[in-house]
């Protein structure tokens, strides 16, 4: 029995160390994630004017996490954050909709795709294809949509396309539910 | 107290991690193209080194010998993850430019090296002195390298780190004639090797002179 105890003691010890470590990290994460959340919100607000140059006011609906955008008192569109899994990590995209059917534009605010390959999703040539498309046309050309993917970066391009389309469809439902 | 200052000063001079022990060269080469990076990296390494040295030294009698290395790695990784999270939240630009080299501090051989060679065999007070000395030695080396590289490579020095942290103004200085045609090689990888190699030679030459 004593022999047995001597054998498992090191395992118990490391397990205990890991438990303490995880507790500490969860605590730190809770502290920092609030700051990150705030910064991300600010980032979206900063990008709104780049998608809708004529914007002069916006209202944020916290419940459905959608910005309603105004110019001269008239609704000119909606914007929201779409997050989807890319090839490496999460891709965060600000999506602007002109109305419940048409995309106004998208801007990628954070991604960790492979430098030189997948990270070309942030390039203007790819991003600009989304402007003016109907939500249902946000797909690869070979899949019935109107977007050319990026050579050698199919997974990253598809991640952006799917994230934008799926989130847009979901948000439109929520927006219509509220109104 | 004599030993405290001895343990402290050895890290800066006779066992300087970069110039003499040639440890931790990977981050030193990769991120030392700007002073901001050097300061951020140094702060992160000093924090992790101090934290891990204190904990490992305090726990040195209860850590089972065969589980020594895994335990050290877990302790070091904990501190590194804390630093990574804090940098991500409070200095996002620095977090971006340090990139992968911030989480890679986990496998920085300076830190595991000090844990194994010093902290696991010595009392807490000397381990603190050791961590501060080695950490400061690393920081000074990084600052000298980055000053040279940034100045030669861009024709000026600029610090925006404090601006991000405290909303203070940014400090910058440029040499007008030089900044139009800087030696761009120094901000690129070959420049890092050149600068570190020459400084290493200089450091050793001074060391030899002193010995004679």
Interface residues (C-beta under 8 A of the other chain):
Chain A: X9 X10 X11 X13 X14 X17 X18 X21 X24 X25 X28 X29 X31 X32 X33 X35 X36 X39
Chain B: X62 X63 X64 X66 X67 X70 X71 X74 X75 X77 X78 X81 X82 X85 X86 X88 X89 X90 X92
